[in-house]
Amino acid sequence: MIVLTTETIRSLFVALNDELASRGVLGEVGLCGGAVMCLVFQARDSTKDVDAIFEPTGEIREAAAAVARKFGLTEDWLNDAAKGFFLADMPRQDIMELSNLRIWGPTAEYMLAMKCVSARFDSHDRGDVKFLIRHLGLNSPVAVFEVICRYYPRERVPAKTAFFVEEILEG
């Protein structure tokens, strides 16, 4: 399994920018998941891939494939598998601004909400949620759910999220 460190991710984005520039394309990448935890919060050293939404989709996918070949990575190092967790009007912060590529990510509150809604027990979600709860100074499940419900309607929050949050705060 390939591990992408913070510095590797930055290098990949510089290479992606160069690839887009050579094609005359301006692009935008919105990050989520481990890449945000690495680049924005320095909460972990690495991630296995970069989950994101991006535009223009086809051109960035092609440019990312070219970058993958140069770096010896799989073509899905940059993928949009988590796009269902993004809301159209989510709060964002700029991460990198390059000549042909703008990279942004969600705020800590939105990242917490996203991680809690996905609530994957077999991933880094537990550690990421613990970090974000501490980072935001939250100390109860009620406070965490207030944050979640700012971004996701209650009916979109799975039942497992309550157990996930309670277990983290009790542990």
C-alpha positions as CSV (number, residue, x, y, z in Angstrom):
1,M,0.0,0.0,0.0
2,I,1.3,3.5,-0.9
3,V,1.4,6.0,1.9
4,L,1.0,9.7,1.0
5,T,2.8,12.0,3.4
6,T,1.9,15.7,3.8
7,E,5.0,16.6,1.7
8,T,4.2,14.0,-0.9
9,I,0.6,15.4,-1.2
10,R,2.0,18.9,-1.7
11,S,4.4,17.7,-4.3
12,L,1.6,15.8,-6.1
13,F,-0.5,19.0,-6.2
14,V,2.5,21.0,-7.6
15,A,2.9,18.3,-10.3
16,L,-0.9,18.4,-10.9
17,N,-0.7,22.2,-11.3
18,D,2.1,21.9,-13.8
19,E,0.2,19.2,-15.7
20,L,-2.9,21.4,-15.9
21,A,-0.8,24.5,-16.9
22,S,0.8,22.5,-19.8
23,R,-2.8,21.7,-21.0
24,G,-4.0,25.3,-20.5
25,V,-6.5,24.2,-17.8
26,L,-7.5,26.0,-14.6
27,G,-8.7,23.6,-11.9
28,E,-10.1,23.5,-8.5
29,V,-9.9,20.6,-5.9
30,G,-11.9,20.4,-2.7
31,L,-10.4,18.0,-0.3
32,C,-11.9,15.9,2.5
33,G,-10.7,13.0,4.6
34,G,-7.2,12.2,5.4
35,A,-5.6,14.8,3.1
36,V,-7.4,17.6,5.2
37,M,-6.3,15.9,8.4
38,C,-2.7,16.0,7.1
39,L,-2.5,19.3,5.3
40,V,-4.7,21.5,7.4
41,F,-4.8,20.1,10.9
42,Q,-1.4,18.2,11.0
43,A,-3.4,15.6,12.9
44,R,-1.7,12.7,11.1
45,D,1.4,12.1,9.1
46,S,-0.1,10.4,6.1
47,T,-3.1,9.1,4.2
48,K,-3.6,6.3,1.6
49,D,-5.2,8.5,-1.0
50,V,-6.7,12.0,-1.6
51,D,-10.5,12.1,-1.4
52,A,-11.8,15.2,-3.2
53,I,-14.3,16.8,-5.5
54,F,-12.7,18.6,-8.5
55,E,-13.5,20.6,-11.6
56,P,-13.2,20.4,-14.5
57,T,-13.7,16.7,-13.6
58,G,-12.5,15.1,-16.9
59,E,-9.4,17.3,-17.3
60,I,-8.3,16.9,-13.7
61,R,-8.9,13.1,-13.8
62,E,-6.6,12.9,-17.0
63,A,-4.0,15.2,-15.5
64,A,-4.0,13.2,-12.2
65,A,-3.5,10.0,-14.2
66,A,-0.4,11.6,-15.8
67,V,0.9,12.6,-12.4
68,A,0.3,9.1,-11.1
69,R,2.4,7.6,-13.9
70,K,5.2,10.1,-13.1
71,F,5.2,9.2,-9.4
72,G,4.5,5.5,-9.8
73,L,1.1,5.7,-8.1
74,T,-2.3,4.2,-8.9
75,E,-4.6,6.5,-10.9
76,D,-7.0,6.8,-8.0
77,W,-4.5,8.6,-5.7
78,L,-6.9,11.5,-6.3
79,N,-10.5,10.3,-6.3
80,D,-14.0,11.5,-5.8
81,A,-15.4,8.5,-4.0
82,A,-16.5,10.7,-1.0
83,K,-18.3,13.3,-3.2
84,G,-21.7,12.2,-1.6
85,F,-20.6,13.7,1.7
86,F,-20.0,17.2,0.3
87,L,-22.8,19.8,0.5
88,A,-23.0,22.5,-2.2
89,D,-22.7,25.4,0.3
90,M,-20.2,23.9,2.8
91,P,-17.9,26.3,4.7
92,R,-14.4,26.1,3.2
93,Q,-10.9,27.4,3.6
94,D,-8.1,27.8,1.1
95,I,-5.2,25.3,1.4
96,M,-3.0,26.0,-1.6
97,E,-3.2,28.5,-4.4
98,L,-1.1,27.7,-7.5
99,S,-1.0,29.2,-11.0
100,N,-3.6,26.7,-12.5
101,L,-4.9,25.0,-9.4
102,R,-6.8,26.1,-6.3
103,I,-7.1,23.6,-3.4
104,W,-9.5,24.1,-0.6
105,G,-10.9,22.1,2.3
106,P,-13.7,22.1,4.8
107,T,-13.6,23.9,8.1
108,A,-13.0,21.9,11.2
109,E,-16.7,21.9,12.1
110,Y,-17.8,20.7,8.7
111,M,-15.0,18.1,8.7
112,L,-16.2,16.8,12.1
113,A,-19.8,16.6,10.8
114,M,-18.6,14.7,7.6
115,K,-16.5,12.3,9.6
116,C,-19.3,11.6,12.1
117,V,-21.8,11.0,9.4
118,S,-19.5,8.5,7.6
119,A,-18.6,6.9,11.0
120,R,-16.4,4.1,9.6
121,F,-15.1,2.0,12.4
122,D,-12.4,0.4,10.3
123,S,-10.7,3.6,9.2
124,H,-9.0,6.7,10.6
125,D,-12.4,8.2,11.3
126,R,-12.2,7.5,15.1
127,G,-8.9,9.2,15.5
128,D,-9.8,12.1,13.3
129,V,-13.1,12.6,15.2
130,K,-11.3,12.5,18.5
131,F,-8.8,15.1,17.2
132,L,-11.5,17.4,15.8
133,I,-13.6,17.2,19.0
134,R,-10.6,18.3,21.0
135,H,-9.6,20.9,18.4
136,L,-13.1,22.4,18.6
137,G,-13.3,22.2,22.4
138,L,-16.5,20.0,22.4
139,N,-17.1,17.9,25.5
140,S,-20.5,16.2,25.0
141,P,-22.4,14.2,22.4
142,V,-25.1,17.0,22.4
143,A,-22.4,19.6,21.5
144,V,-21.1,17.3,18.7
145,F,-24.6,16.7,17.4
146,E,-25.3,20.4,17.3
147,V,-22.3,20.8,15.0
148,I,-23.5,17.8,12.8
149,C,-27.0,19.1,12.5
150,R,-25.8,22.5,11.3
151,Y,-24.8,20.8,8.1
152,Y,-26.8,17.6,7.8
153,P,-30.5,17.2,8.3
154,R,-31.2,14.9,11.2
155,E,-32.8,12.3,8.8
156,R,-29.5,12.1,6.9
157,V,-27.5,11.2,10.1
158,P,-27.3,7.4,10.5
159,A,-28.1,5.8,13.8
160,K,-24.5,4.5,14.0
161,T,-23.3,8.1,14.3
162,A,-24.8,8.4,17.8
163,F,-23.1,5.2,19.0
164,F,-19.8,6.3,17.3
165,V,-19.8,9.7,19.0
166,E,-20.9,8.4,22.4
167,E,-18.2,5.7,22.3
168,I,-15.5,8.2,21.4
169,L,-16.5,10.7,24.2
170,E,-16.8,7.9,26.8
171,G,-13.5,6.3,25.8
